[in-house]
Amino acid sequence: MRSLDDFASGKLALLERDSLRRELVDTSRVTGIWALRNGRRLLSFCCNDYLNLTHHPAVKEAAIEALRVYGVGAGSSRLVTGNHPLFAALEARLARWKDTEAACIFGSGYLANLGIIPALVGPGDLVLIDELAHSCLHAGARLSRAAVIAFRHSDVGHVEALLTEQRQRHRRVLIATDGVFSMDGDIAPLHALAAVAQRYDAWLMSDDAHGLGVVGGGRGSSFVQASKADVPLQMGTLSKALGAYGGYICASAAVVDLLRNRARTLIYSTGLPPAIVAAADAALALIDREPDYAARPLAKAKAFARCAGLPEPMSPIVPVVLGGAEATLAAARLLEDQGFLVAAIRPPTVPRQTARLRLTFTAQHPDDEVERLAETVRTRILAQPAMERAAPAQ
């Protein structure tokens, strides 16, 4: 076992050298926006709880009632006895919200993508995937044993060129992309990708983890334009704007039924706890009833960007790219000294030399604090010369 410890210690030393070692820090989220960390009360701008529904009374009460009726855990996989009645209600609501025939809930967004892609494509097939798509899309593509080719970020022309070259060599082709990209906050060109997919008989799949509830009138990235983008595989999570946990796929009834029979991460995983499913259903109902509330996070992100002198964002995610890992950690510490909790995102989560502050805006962030944060970023972080923000090669 000594060799194992030596291996781990050596790897950790390399991470420490490059300012890339991470640690788990106890954090108590006392409200939707305030957190306690290291004995300090900080205003959090690094949480994906965009609508602050984790602490909404109706959402909590729905979870409590489900706990009383159904108990704590599902008890088994959904295909055995773990398919409690709350699943059907939430899946029906998701399908209506996403304008599809059916939906299926998984244990998490990561599990969803690990199960969906290998159930649809395999050896002899092709997956074209955006180079900046989330890790779980890349992992699902590799697990499928299909050929995998990354295309340049949101470059529809590159997708079409690859299809022109590759389509006849493969039985089936899946195009996979984030809807809203989690580290940059931009939105995929889904209408254009859908048109290309149709011309080449390819299947388009979008991961809308960061779109549901906050863009497209709350319905997600497929709905940001006047007409809905024709995305046959709309995947997403229940753990961001809905404030709960889990993943889902919205698609045709035939596709959903196939996934219930073939997606290994659904078949061999215990179902989500009833309280979590009930909370997500209550949260989605709130978004449906209060579209103006769902528009707040993006409005606050835009206000921040204007004040900080940054480009207008397309989603509630605003990156402040600083380049070096150590400089980004220093900027996060500076903001913490000012009472803000902001995560320093470093490789390998983002490409080398693109370490950044990833700011996420929520419905309940006070406008004056958004302005104070913007002024701090503009005058104390972005005002520094680029060479002073640089760090050793990573």
C-alpha positions as CSV (number, residue, x, y, z in Angstrom):
1,M,0.0,0.0,0.0
2,R,3.0,2.3,0.4
3,S,3.2,2.7,-3.4
4,L,-0.4,3.9,-3.5
5,D,0.3,6.5,-0.8
6,D,3.5,7.6,-2.6
7,F,1.5,8.0,-5.8
8,A,-1.2,10.1,-4.2
9,S,1.3,12.3,-2.4
10,G,3.3,12.9,-5.5
11,K,0.2,13.9,-7.5
12,L,-1.0,16.2,-4.7
13,A,2.5,17.9,-4.6
14,L,2.2,18.6,-8.3
15,L,-1.2,20.1,-7.9
16,E,0.0,22.2,-4.9
17,R,3.0,23.5,-7.0
18,D,0.7,24.7,-9.8
19,S,-2.0,26.2,-7.4
20,L,-4.5,23.6,-8.6
21,R,-5.0,21.6,-5.3
22,R,-8.6,21.8,-4.1
23,E,-10.1,21.3,-0.7
24,L,-13.6,20.8,0.7
25,V,-14.6,23.7,2.8
26,D,-17.6,23.4,5.2
27,T,-20.2,25.9,4.0
28,S,-23.6,26.5,5.5
29,R,-26.1,28.1,3.2
30,V,-28.3,29.9,5.7
31,T,-30.5,31.5,3.1
32,G,-30.7,31.4,-0.7
33,I,-27.9,34.0,-1.0
34,W,-26.0,34.1,2.4
35,A,-23.5,31.5,3.4
36,L,-21.4,30.8,6.5
37,R,-17.8,29.8,5.8
38,N,-14.8,29.9,8.1
39,G,-16.8,31.7,10.7
40,R,-17.8,34.5,8.4
41,R,-21.2,35.4,6.8
42,L,-20.6,35.9,3.1
43,L,-22.9,36.9,0.2
44,S,-22.6,34.0,-2.3
45,F,-22.1,34.6,-6.0
46,C,-21.0,31.1,-6.8
47,C,-24.1,29.0,-6.3
48,N,-26.3,27.5,-9.0
49,D,-29.5,28.0,-6.9
50,Y,-30.4,30.8,-9.4
51,L,-34.0,31.3,-8.1
52,N,-33.1,30.7,-4.4
53,L,-35.7,28.0,-4.3
54,T,-33.7,25.7,-1.9
55,H,-35.1,27.8,0.9
56,H,-38.6,28.7,-0.6
57,P,-41.3,27.8,2.0
58,A,-43.5,26.0,-0.6
59,V,-40.6,23.9,-1.9
60,K,-39.6,22.9,1.6
61,E,-43.1,22.1,2.7
62,A,-43.6,19.9,-0.4
63,A,-40.4,18.0,0.6
64,I,-41.6,17.6,4.2
65,E,-45.0,16.3,3.3
66,A,-43.4,13.7,0.9
67,L,-41.1,12.7,3.7
68,R,-44.1,12.1,6.0
69,V,-46.0,10.1,3.4
70,Y,-43.3,8.1,1.6
71,G,-40.4,8.0,4.0
72,V,-36.7,8.9,3.4
73,G,-35.4,6.8,0.6
74,A,-36.9,5.1,-2.5
75,G,-35.7,1.7,-1.3
76,S,-34.7,0.3,-4.7
77,S,-34.2,1.1,-8.4
78,R,-37.2,2.6,-10.2
79,L,-37.7,-0.6,-12.2
80,V,-38.1,-2.7,-9.0
81,T,-40.1,-0.9,-6.2
82,G,-38.4,2.5,-6.1
83,N,-40.8,4.2,-8.6
84,H,-42.9,6.1,-6.1
85,P,-45.9,8.0,-7.5
86,L,-44.2,11.4,-7.3
87,F,-42.0,10.5,-10.3
88,A,-45.0,10.4,-12.7
89,A,-46.2,13.9,-11.6
90,L,-42.8,15.5,-12.1
91,E,-42.1,13.8,-15.4
92,A,-45.5,14.9,-16.8
93,R,-44.8,18.5,-15.7
94,L,-41.3,18.4,-17.2
95,A,-42.6,17.1,-20.5
96,R,-45.3,19.8,-20.7
97,W,-42.7,22.5,-19.8
98,K,-40.3,21.3,-22.5
99,D,-43.0,20.6,-25.1
100,T,-42.2,16.9,-25.5
101,E,-44.2,13.7,-25.3
102,A,-42.4,12.3,-22.2
103,A,-39.7,12.7,-19.7
104,C,-37.6,10.4,-17.5
105,I,-35.8,11.3,-14.2
106,F,-32.3,10.1,-13.3
107,G,-30.4,10.2,-10.1
108,S,-28.3,13.2,-11.2
109,G,-27.4,15.1,-14.3
110,Y,-24.0,13.3,-14.5
111,L,-25.8,9.9,-14.3
112,A,-28.3,11.0,-16.9
113,N,-25.6,11.7,-19.5
114,L,-23.6,8.6,-18.6
115,G,-26.8,6.5,-19.2
116,I,-28.5,8.3,-22.1
117,I,-25.6,8.5,-24.7
118,P,-24.5,4.8,-24.5
119,A,-28.1,3.7,-24.7
120,L,-28.5,5.5,-28.0
121,V,-25.2,5.1,-29.8
122,G,-22.3,2.6,-29.7
123,P,-19.6,1.0,-31.8
124,G,-20.0,2.0,-35.5
125,D,-21.7,5.3,-34.5
126,L,-20.3,8.8,-34.1
127,V,-20.7,11.5,-31.5
128,L,-19.8,15.1,-32.4
129,I,-19.4,17.1,-29.2
130,D,-18.7,20.7,-28.4
131,E,-15.2,21.0,-27.1
132,L,-16.4,23.0,-24.1
133,A,-19.4,20.7,-23.3
134,H,-19.7,19.6,-19.7
135,S,-17.5,16.7,-18.5
136,C,-20.4,14.3,-18.2
137,L,-21.3,14.7,-21.9
138,H,-17.7,13.8,-22.8
139,A,-17.7,10.9,-20.3
140,G,-21.0,9.6,-21.7
141,A,-19.7,9.8,-25.2
142,R,-16.5,7.9,-24.4
143,L,-18.5,5.2,-22.5
144,S,-20.6,4.6,-25.6
145,R,-17.6,3.2,-27.5
146,A,-18.7,5.2,-30.5
147,A,-16.2,7.3,-32.4
148,V,-16.0,10.8,-30.7
149,I,-14.9,14.0,-32.4
150,A,-14.9,17.4,-30.7
151,F,-16.0,20.3,-32.7
152,R,-14.9,23.9,-32.2
153,H,-17.0,25.7,-29.6
154,S,-20.4,26.6,-31.0
155,D,-19.0,26.4,-34.6
156,V,-21.9,25.2,-36.7
157,G,-19.8,25.4,-39.9
158,H,-17.3,23.0,-38.3
159,V,-20.1,20.6,-37.4
160,E,-21.3,20.6,-41.0
161,A,-17.8,20.1,-42.3
162,L,-17.4,17.1,-40.0
163,L,-20.7,15.6,-41.0
164,T,-19.9,16.1,-44.7
165,E,-16.7,14.1,-44.2
166,Q,-17.9,11.5,-41.6
167,R,-21.6,10.9,-42.0
168,Q,-21.5,8.1,-44.5
169,R,-19.0,6.2,-42.4
170,H,-21.3,5.8,-39.4
171,R,-24.7,4.3,-38.9
172,R,-25.9,6.8,-36.4
173,V,-24.7,10.3,-35.4
174,L,-25.3,12.2,-32.2
175,I,-24.5,15.9,-31.8
176,A,-24.0,16.8,-28.1
177,T,-23.7,20.3,-26.6
178,D,-24.5,22.3,-23.5
179,G,-27.5,24.5,-23.9
180,V,-26.0,27.1,-21.6
181,F,-22.3,26.6,-21.1
182,S,-21.5,26.4,-17.4
183,M,-18.2,28.1,-17.4
184,D,-18.7,30.9,-20.0
185,G,-22.5,31.4,-19.7
186,D,-23.0,31.6,-23.5
187,I,-25.9,29.8,-25.2
188,A,-25.4,27.2,-27.9
189,P,-26.7,28.0,-31.4
190,L,-29.4,25.3,-31.1
191,H,-31.6,26.4,-34.1
192,A,-28.6,26.3,-36.4
193,L,-27.4,23.0,-35.0
194,A,-30.9,21.5,-35.3
195,A,-31.1,22.5,-39.0
196,V,-27.7,20.9,-39.7
197,A,-28.7,17.8,-37.8
198,Q,-31.8,17.4,-39.8
199,R,-30.0,17.7,-43.1
200,Y,-27.6,14.9,-42.2
201,D,-30.0,12.7,-40.2
202,A,-28.2,13.3,-37.0
203,W,-29.7,13.5,-33.5
204,L,-29.2,16.7,-31.5
205,M,-28.9,16.5,-27.7
206,S,-28.6,19.5,-25.4
207,D,-27.6,19.6,-21.7
208,D,-29.8,22.4,-20.3
209,A,-28.6,22.2,-16.7
210,H,-28.0,25.9,-16.5
211,G,-30.9,26.9,-18.8
212,L,-34.0,25.5,-17.2
213,G,-35.7,28.1,-15.0
214,V,-33.6,31.1,-16.1
215,V,-33.6,31.6,-19.9
216,G,-36.2,31.2,-22.5
217,G,-39.0,32.4,-20.2
218,G,-37.8,29.7,-17.7
219,R,-38.2,26.9,-20.3
220,G,-34.6,26.8,-21.1
221,S,-32.1,27.3,-24.0
222,S,-34.3,25.7,-26.7
223,F,-36.8,28.5,-26.2
224,V,-34.6,31.6,-26.2
225,Q,-35.7,32.6,-29.7
226,A,-39.2,33.3,-31.0
227,S,-39.7,29.7,-32.0
228,K,-38.6,26.6,-30.2
229,A,-35.4,24.9,-31.4
230,D,-36.0,21.4,-32.7
231,V,-33.9,19.5,-30.1
232,P,-35.2,15.9,-29.9
233,L,-33.1,15.2,-26.8
234,Q,-33.5,17.8,-24.1
235,M,-31.5,16.8,-21.0
236,G,-31.1,18.8,-17.8
237,T,-30.9,18.8,-14.1
238,L,-33.2,19.5,-11.1
239,S,-30.3,20.8,-9.0
240,K,-29.8,24.3,-10.3
241,A,-32.7,26.7,-10.7
242,L,-35.1,24.1,-9.2
243,G,-33.1,23.9,-6.1
244,A,-33.4,20.1,-5.6
245,Y,-31.4,17.3,-7.1
246,G,-31.4,14.8,-10.0
247,G,-31.3,14.8,-13.8
248,Y,-33.9,14.3,-16.6
249,I,-34.4,13.7,-20.3
250,C,-37.3,15.1,-22.2
251,A,-37.9,13.4,-25.6
252,S,-40.5,11.4,-27.5
253,A,-42.4,8.7,-25.8
254,A,-40.6,6.0,-27.8
255,V,-37.1,7.4,-26.9
256,V,-38.0,7.7,-23.2
257,D,-39.4,4.2,-23.1
258,L,-36.2,2.9,-24.7
259,L,-34.0,4.7,-22.1
260,R,-36.1,3.3,-19.3
261,N,-35.2,-0.2,-20.7
262,R,-31.5,0.4,-21.7
263,A,-30.0,3.3,-19.7
264,R,-27.8,1.5,-17.2
265,T,-27.5,4.4,-14.8
266,L,-31.3,4.4,-14.4
267,I,-31.7,0.6,-14.3
268,Y,-29.0,-0.1,-11.7
269,S,-29.4,3.0,-9.4
270,T,-31.8,3.5,-6.5
271,G,-34.5,6.0,-7.3
272,L,-34.3,9.6,-6.0
273,P,-35.8,10.1,-2.5
274,P,-39.5,11.1,-2.6
275,A,-38.8,14.4,-0.8
276,I,-36.4,15.5,-3.5
277,V,-38.8,14.7,-6.3
278,A,-41.6,16.5,-4.6
279,A,-39.4,19.6,-4.0
280,A,-38.5,19.7,-7.7
281,D,-42.1,19.4,-8.8
282,A,-43.1,22.3,-6.4
283,A,-40.2,24.4,-7.7
284,L,-41.1,23.9,-11.4
285,A,-44.7,24.8,-10.6
286,L,-43.5,28.1,-9.0
287,I,-41.5,29.0,-12.1
288,D,-44.5,28.3,-14.2
289,R,-46.6,30.6,-12.1
290,E,-44.1,33.4,-11.8
291,P,-42.2,34.0,-15.1
292,D,-41.2,37.5,-14.0
293,Y,-39.4,36.1,-11.0
294,A,-37.5,33.6,-13.3
295,A,-36.2,36.6,-15.3
296,R,-34.5,38.2,-12.4
297,P,-31.1,36.3,-12.4
298,L,-30.3,37.3,-16.0
299,A,-31.4,40.9,-15.3
300,K,-29.0,41.1,-12.4
301,A,-26.2,39.5,-14.4
302,K,-26.6,42.2,-17.1
303,A,-26.6,45.0,-14.5
304,F,-23.4,43.6,-13.0
305,A,-21.7,43.4,-16.5
306,R,-22.7,46.9,-17.4
307,C,-21.2,48.3,-14.2
308,A,-18.0,46.1,-14.4
309,G,-17.4,47.0,-18.0
310,L,-17.9,43.4,-19.3
311,P,-19.8,42.1,-22.3
312,E,-23.5,41.6,-21.9
313,P,-24.1,38.1,-20.7
314,M,-26.6,35.6,-22.2
315,S,-27.3,33.8,-18.9
316,P,-26.9,34.4,-15.2
317,I,-23.3,33.1,-15.5
318,V,-20.6,35.8,-15.9
319,P,-16.9,34.7,-16.2
320,V,-14.1,37.0,-15.3
321,V,-11.2,35.3,-17.0
322,L,-7.8,36.2,-15.3
323,G,-5.6,33.5,-16.8
324,G,-3.3,32.2,-14.0
325,A,-4.5,30.0,-11.2
326,E,-2.6,31.9,-8.4
327,A,-3.9,35.2,-9.6
328,T,-7.5,33.9,-9.7
329,L,-7.1,32.5,-6.1
330,A,-5.8,35.9,-5.0
331,A,-8.8,37.6,-6.6
332,A,-11.2,35.2,-4.8
333,R,-9.5,36.0,-1.5
334,L,-9.8,39.7,-2.2
335,L,-13.5,39.4,-2.8
336,E,-13.9,37.3,0.3
337,D,-12.3,40.1,2.3
338,Q,-15.0,42.3,0.9
339,G,-17.7,39.9,2.1
340,F,-18.3,38.1,-1.2
341,L,-18.1,34.3,-1.8
342,V,-16.9,33.7,-5.4
343,A,-15.3,30.5,-6.6
344,A,-11.9,30.5,-8.4
345,I,-12.3,28.1,-11.3
346,R,-9.0,26.5,-12.4
347,P,-7.8,23.8,-14.8
348,P,-8.8,21.1,-15.6
349,T,-12.3,22.5,-15.2
350,V,-11.4,25.1,-17.7
351,P,-8.7,25.2,-20.3
352,R,-5.1,26.0,-19.3
353,Q,-4.4,29.7,-18.8
354,T,-8.1,30.5,-18.6
355,A,-8.6,30.3,-14.8
356,R,-11.4,32.6,-13.8
357,L,-13.8,33.9,-11.3
358,R,-17.2,32.4,-12.2
359,L,-20.0,34.7,-11.0
360,T,-23.5,33.4,-10.8
361,F,-26.4,35.7,-10.2
362,T,-29.7,34.8,-8.4
363,A,-33.1,36.3,-8.1
364,Q,-32.6,37.6,-4.6
365,H,-29.2,39.3,-4.8
366,P,-29.6,42.9,-3.6
367,D,-29.1,45.4,-6.4
368,D,-26.7,47.5,-4.2
369,E,-24.6,44.5,-3.5
370,V,-24.5,43.6,-7.2
371,E,-23.2,47.1,-7.9
372,R,-20.6,46.9,-5.1
373,L,-19.3,43.6,-6.4
374,A,-19.1,45.1,-9.9
375,E,-17.1,48.1,-8.6
376,T,-14.8,45.9,-6.7
377,V,-14.1,43.7,-9.7
378,R,-13.7,46.6,-12.1
379,T,-11.4,48.7,-9.9
380,R,-9.4,46.2,-7.9
381,I,-9.2,43.2,-10.2
382,L,-9.7,44.1,-13.8
383,A,-7.8,47.4,-13.4
384,Q,-4.5,45.5,-12.8
385,P,-2.2,45.1,-15.8
386,A,-2.5,41.7,-17.4
387,M,1.1,40.9,-16.6
388,E,0.4,41.3,-12.9
389,R,-2.4,38.8,-13.2
390,A,-0.3,36.2,-15.0
391,A,0.8,33.1,-13.1
392,P,3.5,30.5,-13.8
393,A,2.7,28.0,-16.5
394,Q,0.2,25.4,-15.5
